[in-house]
Amino acid sequence: MRARVASRARAREASAGVNDVCDVCAELVPCRGVGVIMASGKGTSTGSYYATTRFSRRSDELQTALGQGPSISAAARGEAVLVPDLSRASARRLWPVFAESALADGLKGVFAFPVGAGAAVLGALTVHRSDPSPLEEDELACGLASAEVALDLMLHGPPRGATVPWANGGDMGSHQVEVHQAAGMVSLQLDVTVDEAYSRLRAHAFRHDMTLADVAQEVVRRRLRFTPDPTTG
């Protein structure tokens, strides 16, 4: 299956990128979309890498803003997290805020595959469905294979001169740099750790219905500044 996904991605574009892998996965697995987020093994996400549809991007950015969800868990655990029905009590217990918001948006099935293994997890590839149904055996194999091919492309990159777009048509490299830069700036502004700064950025994104990338851009361009709460410091 891995060879099949890789060959179909190359057939779409000679300098195949993660976007092509997601598109191929979405063609082979019935779904509302496929997306990849960047997330560490500690469960810290820095946003969407690529999404085939706006529906998938909303789901991935919601997880990033909240710091919870199947994709975040898959990256943190280094193993696939399969949720055929997000409305089940078990899913609501694990990701209470995400589940409620995602269900309201029409998301019902979430299948997240870690991009990487062990301490080398770079993120998660996620299949999003608007109907509560499990993956068939070949669909599960496709999800796993797609995550493996995406990892290979992230580690080794596309051929020289090629670009790998993420969800808004921008460049993943500059997007990630901007998020990291914003976290560093917020860390200094609030005199908190960088991990806490990421949490503040995610909270602001969720509260104002923005993507993490948009919030980071506002901070880096000095249109948004975080200030300590005078009552708590």
C-alpha positions as CSV (number, residue, x, y, z in Angstrom):
1,M,0.0,0.0,0.0
2,R,2.9,2.4,0.7
3,A,4.2,1.9,-2.8
4,R,0.8,2.5,-4.2
5,V,0.3,5.8,-2.3
6,A,3.8,7.0,-3.3
7,S,3.4,6.1,-6.9
8,R,0.0,7.8,-7.2
9,A,1.3,10.9,-5.4
10,R,4.2,11.1,-8.0
11,A,1.7,10.6,-10.8
12,R,-0.1,13.7,-9.7
13,E,3.1,15.8,-9.5
14,A,6.6,14.8,-10.4
15,S,7.9,16.7,-7.4
16,A,5.3,15.1,-5.1
17,G,4.8,16.7,-1.7
18,V,2.8,16.1,1.4
19,N,-0.2,17.8,-0.2
20,D,-0.2,15.2,-3.0
21,V,-0.1,12.4,-0.4
22,C,-3.1,13.9,1.4
23,D,-5.0,14.2,-1.9
24,V,-4.3,10.6,-2.8
25,C,-5.4,9.4,0.6
26,A,-8.6,11.4,0.2
27,E,-9.2,9.7,-3.1
28,L,-8.7,6.2,-1.8
29,V,-10.6,6.6,1.5
30,P,-14.2,7.9,1.5
31,C,-14.1,11.1,3.7
32,R,-14.7,14.8,4.0
33,G,-11.0,15.5,3.8
34,V,-7.5,14.6,4.9
35,G,-5.1,16.9,6.8
36,V,-1.7,16.9,8.4
37,I,-0.8,18.9,11.5
38,M,2.6,19.5,12.9
39,A,2.8,18.3,16.5
40,S,5.5,17.0,18.9
41,G,5.5,13.8,20.9
42,K,4.6,16.0,23.9
43,G,1.3,16.8,22.2
44,T,2.2,20.4,21.3
45,S,0.9,21.4,17.9
46,T,2.0,24.3,15.9
47,G,-0.8,24.2,13.3
48,S,-1.9,22.8,10.0
49,Y,0.6,21.7,7.5
50,Y,-1.9,20.9,4.7
51,A,-5.5,20.0,4.4
52,T,-7.4,18.9,1.3
53,T,-10.6,20.7,2.3
54,R,-11.7,23.7,4.5
55,F,-13.6,21.2,6.6
56,S,-10.4,19.3,7.4
57,R,-8.5,22.5,8.1
58,R,-11.1,23.7,10.5
59,S,-10.9,20.4,12.4
60,D,-7.1,20.4,12.5
61,E,-6.9,24.1,13.6
62,L,-9.5,23.5,16.3
63,Q,-7.4,20.8,17.8
64,T,-4.3,23.0,17.6
65,A,-6.2,25.9,19.3
66,L,-7.5,23.7,22.0
67,G,-4.4,21.5,22.5
68,Q,-6.6,18.4,22.4
69,G,-8.1,15.9,20.0
70,P,-7.4,12.6,18.2
71,S,-4.6,14.1,16.1
72,I,-2.8,15.6,19.1
73,S,-3.2,12.3,21.0
74,A,-1.9,10.3,18.0
75,A,1.3,12.5,17.9
76,A,1.7,12.3,21.6
77,R,1.3,8.5,21.8
78,G,3.1,7.7,18.6
79,E,0.2,5.4,17.6
80,A,-2.9,5.6,15.5
81,V,-6.1,6.9,17.2
82,L,-9.2,5.7,15.5
83,V,-12.5,7.3,16.5
84,P,-15.4,6.0,14.2
85,D,-18.0,7.9,16.3
86,L,-16.9,11.1,18.0
87,S,-20.3,11.4,19.8
88,R,-19.5,8.3,22.0
89,A,-19.0,9.0,25.7
90,S,-15.5,7.7,25.6
91,A,-14.5,10.3,23.0
92,R,-16.3,13.1,24.9
93,R,-14.4,12.2,28.1
94,L,-11.0,12.2,26.3
95,W,-11.5,15.5,24.4
96,P,-14.6,17.2,25.9
97,V,-14.3,20.6,24.3
98,F,-13.0,19.4,21.0
99,A,-15.7,16.8,20.7
100,E,-18.5,19.2,21.4
101,S,-17.2,21.9,18.9
102,A,-16.3,19.3,16.2
103,L,-19.7,17.6,16.4
104,A,-21.4,20.9,16.0
105,D,-19.4,21.5,12.8
106,G,-20.5,18.1,11.4
107,L,-17.4,16.0,12.2
108,K,-18.3,12.5,13.2
109,G,-15.4,10.1,12.4
110,V,-11.7,11.0,13.1
111,F,-8.8,8.7,12.2
112,A,-5.4,10.0,13.1
113,F,-2.1,8.4,12.2
114,P,1.2,9.6,13.7
115,V,3.8,10.9,11.2
116,G,6.8,9.4,12.7
117,A,7.5,7.1,15.6
118,G,8.9,7.3,19.2
119,A,10.7,10.5,19.9
120,A,10.7,11.4,16.2
121,V,7.0,12.2,15.7
122,L,6.6,15.3,13.5
123,G,2.8,15.4,13.5
124,A,-0.3,13.4,12.5
125,L,-2.2,12.7,9.3
126,T,-5.9,12.6,9.9
127,V,-8.9,11.4,7.9
128,H,-12.1,13.3,8.7
129,R,-15.6,11.9,8.1
130,S,-19.1,13.4,8.5
131,D,-20.7,10.0,9.1
132,P,-19.9,7.7,12.0
133,S,-18.4,4.6,10.4
134,P,-15.2,2.6,11.0
135,L,-12.4,2.3,8.4
136,E,-12.3,-0.8,6.2
137,E,-9.1,-2.9,6.3
138,D,-7.8,-1.4,3.1
139,E,-8.7,2.1,4.2
140,L,-6.8,1.7,7.5
141,A,-3.8,0.4,5.5
142,C,-4.0,3.5,3.3
143,G,-4.0,5.8,6.3
144,L,-1.0,4.2,7.8
145,A,0.9,4.1,4.4
146,S,0.0,7.8,3.8
147,A,1.5,8.8,7.1
148,E,4.7,6.9,6.3
149,V,5.0,8.5,2.9
150,A,4.3,11.9,4.4
151,L,7.1,11.3,7.0
152,D,9.6,10.4,4.2
153,L,8.7,13.6,2.4
154,M,9.0,15.8,5.5
155,L,12.4,14.3,6.4
156,H,13.9,14.3,2.9
157,G,11.9,16.9,1.2
158,P,10.7,17.1,-2.4
159,P,13.3,17.5,-5.2
160,R,15.3,20.7,-5.3
161,G,13.2,23.7,-6.5
162,A,9.9,22.2,-5.5
163,T,7.6,23.8,-2.9
164,V,5.3,22.1,-0.5
165,P,2.1,24.2,0.1
166,W,0.1,24.0,3.3
167,A,-3.5,24.8,3.8
168,N,-3.7,28.4,2.8
169,G,-1.4,28.2,-0.1
170,G,1.6,29.5,1.8
171,D,4.9,27.9,2.6
172,M,5.1,25.4,5.5
173,G,8.6,26.5,6.4
174,S,7.8,30.1,6.9
175,H,4.6,29.3,8.7
176,Q,6.4,27.1,11.3
177,V,9.1,29.7,11.8
178,E,6.6,32.4,12.4
179,V,4.7,30.4,15.0
180,H,8.0,29.6,16.8
181,Q,9.0,33.2,16.7
182,A,5.6,34.3,18.0
183,A,5.9,31.8,20.9
184,G,9.3,33.3,21.8
185,M,8.0,36.8,21.7
186,V,5.0,35.9,23.9
187,S,7.3,34.1,26.3
188,L,9.2,37.3,26.8
189,Q,6.1,39.5,27.0
190,L,4.5,37.4,29.7
191,D,7.7,36.1,31.4
192,V,6.5,32.5,31.0
193,T,8.0,29.3,29.4
194,V,7.7,28.7,25.7
195,D,5.3,25.9,26.3
196,E,3.0,28.2,28.2
197,A,3.4,30.8,25.5
198,Y,2.1,28.2,23.0
199,S,-0.9,27.6,25.2
200,R,-1.6,31.3,25.3
201,L,-1.4,31.5,21.5
202,R,-3.7,28.6,21.1
203,A,-6.2,30.0,23.6
204,H,-6.3,33.3,21.8
205,A,-6.8,31.6,18.5
206,F,-9.7,29.6,19.8
207,R,-11.3,32.5,21.6
208,H,-11.2,34.7,18.6
209,D,-12.0,32.0,15.9
210,M,-8.6,32.4,14.3
211,T,-6.0,30.0,13.1
212,L,-2.7,29.7,15.1
213,A,-0.9,30.9,12.0
214,D,-3.0,34.0,11.9
215,V,-2.4,34.8,15.6
216,A,1.3,34.2,15.2
217,Q,1.4,36.6,12.2
218,E,-0.3,39.3,14.3
219,V,2.3,38.9,17.1
220,V,5.3,38.8,14.8
221,R,4.1,41.9,13.0
222,R,3.5,43.6,16.3
223,R,-0.2,44.2,15.8
224,L,-0.9,42.0,18.8
225,R,0.8,42.0,22.2
226,F,0.1,39.8,25.2
227,T,0.2,41.5,28.6
228,P,0.1,39.9,32.0
229,D,-3.1,39.8,33.9
230,P,-2.7,42.5,36.6
231,T,-4.6,40.3,39.2
232,T,-2.4,37.3,38.7
233,G,0.8,38.7,37.2
